[in-house]
Amino acid sequence: MSSVPTQIQTERLALRPVSGADADSLLAVRNHPRVIGSTALSAEMTTERMELQISRWLDVWESRSVGTWVIEMDGDVIGYVPLDPMGEGYPGVDPEELELGVVIHPDHWGHGIAGEAGLAVAVDCFGRGQLPYVFATVDLDNDQSLAVIAKAQGAELLSESDGERLYRFANPTA
């Protein structure tokens, strides 16, 4: 695997690896009422919990040379692309496989930001990170995320249960 890049640049976005100093800006996105309503937990995240989550994301960067990215537009943090181990509970999926998510401030919904950022991180995971797959889970009542997945190339629906769909994206160069 290659060294960790300092930034991914797209046409409109600058993505950078998450850092320990990002808790407040990520909470401003994550705890927006419309974002809370689109999360599996449907609850506000505390500063302590976000700091713990960032610590886990930094561990993923350290161990795998891929990880969570902060999304900036015009110098402002507008979201993030978390990469987390899948964990238990997904038959046929190694718990250490990575799940790619996208969390965007609602002011930027409906403008293709989630797809642009998610694609940029997936390209990094497959290219520089040499991952064979990334996964995505989507709650069936999250219309915005379902729309993003519907536009994504290579999304393979693996399962649907408990109000959630599990998708796999294969490395197109593997």
C-alpha positions in Angstrom: 0.0 0.0 0.0 1.1 3.5 -0.7 1.6 6.3 1.8 -1.3 8.3 3.1 -2.1 11.2 0.9 -2.7 14.6 2.5 -5.6 15.5 0.3 -7.9 14.2 -2.4 -9.1 17.0 -4.8 -12.3 16.7 -6.9 -13.9 19.3 -9.1 -15.7 20.9 -6.1 -14.3 19.3 -3.0 -11.2 18.9 -1.0 -11.0 15.8 1.2 -8.4 15.3 3.9 -7.7 12.6 6.4 -9.6 13.1 9.7 -7.6 14.4 12.6 -8.0 14.6 16.4 -8.9 18.3 16.0 -12.1 17.6 13.9 -14.5 16.7 16.6 -16.4 20.0 16.8 -16.7 20.5 13.0 -17.9 16.9 12.5 -20.4 17.2 15.3 -21.8 20.3 13.7 -22.6 18.1 10.7 -23.5 14.9 12.5 -25.8 16.6 15.1 -27.8 18.6 12.7 -31.5 17.6 13.3 -32.0 16.4 9.7 -28.8 14.3 9.8 -29.7 12.8 13.1 -33.0 11.7 11.6 -31.1 9.9 8.8 -28.8 7.9 11.1 -29.3 4.4 12.4 -29.1 5.7 16.0 -31.4 8.7 15.5 -29.8 10.4 18.5 -27.4 13.2 19.0 -23.7 12.3 19.4 -21.8 13.6 22.4 -18.3 15.2 22.1 -16.8 12.3 24.0 -18.3 9.7 21.7 -17.1 11.6 18.6 -13.6 11.8 20.0 -13.7 8.1 20.6 -14.9 7.5 17.1 -12.2 9.7 15.7 -9.6 7.7 17.7 -11.0 4.5 16.1 -10.8 6.1 12.6 -7.2 7.1 13.3 -6.5 3.5 14.2 -7.9 2.4 10.9 -5.6 4.9 9.1 -2.6 3.5 11.1 -3.3 -0.1 10.4 -4.6 0.0 6.8 -3.4 3.2 5.2 -6.9 4.1 4.3 -9.5 5.7 6.4 -12.0 8.4 7.1 -11.9 11.7 5.1 -13.2 15.1 6.1 -15.1 16.9 3.2 -14.4 20.6 2.7 -15.9 23.0 0.2 -14.6 26.5 -0.1 -12.7 25.9 3.1 -15.7 24.9 5.2 -16.3 21.4 6.6 -19.5 20.1 5.0 -19.3 16.4 5.8 -17.2 13.3 6.1 -16.7 9.9 4.6 -16.2 7.4 7.4 -14.5 4.0 6.8 -15.3 1.6 9.6 -14.9 -2.1 10.0 -18.2 -3.9 9.3 -18.3 -5.7 12.6 -20.4 -8.8 13.3 -23.8 -9.4 12.1 -23.4 -9.6 8.3 -23.4 -13.2 7.2 -20.7 -13.9 4.6 -18.9 -10.6 5.2 -15.6 -10.6 7.2 -16.1 -8.3 10.2 -12.8 -6.6 9.3 -14.0 -5.5 5.8 -14.6 -1.8 5.5 -17.9 0.0 5.3 -17.9 3.3 3.4 -20.5 5.9 4.5 -21.1 9.5 3.6 -22.4 12.2 6.0 -23.2 15.5 4.5 -24.6 18.7 6.1 -28.3 19.1 4.8 -27.4 22.5 3.2 -25.5 20.4 0.6 -28.0 17.6 0.0 -29.3 17.1 -3.5 -26.2 18.5 -5.2 -24.3 15.3 -5.8 -21.8 15.9 -3.0 -22.3 12.5 -1.4 -21.7 10.6 -4.7 -18.7 12.8 -5.6 -17.0 12.4 -2.2 -17.9 8.7 -1.9 -16.5 7.9 -5.3 -13.3 9.8 -4.6 -12.7 7.8 -1.4 -13.6 4.5 -3.1 -11.1 5.2 -5.9 -8.5 5.8 -3.2 -9.4 2.6 -1.4 -9.2 0.5 -4.6 -6.2 2.2 -6.1 -3.8 3.3 -3.5 -5.3 1.1 -0.7 -5.6 -2.0 -3.0 -8.8 -3.1 -1.2 -10.7 -5.8 -3.0 -14.1 -4.5 -1.7 -15.8 -1.8 0.2 -19.3 -2.2 1.6 -22.2 0.2 2.3 -25.3 -0.2 4.5 -28.4 1.9 3.8 -31.5 2.1 5.9 -34.6 1.6 3.8 -36.2 4.8 5.0 -33.1 6.9 4.0 -34.3 8.1 0.6 -31.2 10.4 0.1 -28.7 7.5 0.6 -30.8 5.1 -1.5 -30.7 7.6 -4.3 -26.9 7.9 -4.1 -26.5 4.1 -4.1 -28.9 3.8 -7.1 -26.5 6.1 -9.1 -23.4 4.4 -8.0 -21.7 2.1 -10.5 -21.0 -1.5 -9.4 -23.3 -1.6 -6.4 -24.1 -5.2 -5.7 -27.1 -5.8 -3.4 -26.0 -8.6 -1.0 -28.9 -8.6 1.4 -31.9 -6.8 2.8 -33.1 -7.4 6.3 -34.1 -5.5 9.4 -34.9 -2.4 7.4 -31.4 -2.2 5.9 -29.7 -3.0 2.6 -26.1 -4.3 2.4 -24.2 -3.4 -0.8 -20.8 -4.5 -1.9 -18.6 -2.6 -4.3 -15.8 -4.6 -5.9 -12.4 -3.2 -6.9 -12.8 -2.8 -10.7 -9.1 -3.4 -11.2 -8.9 -6.6 -9.2 
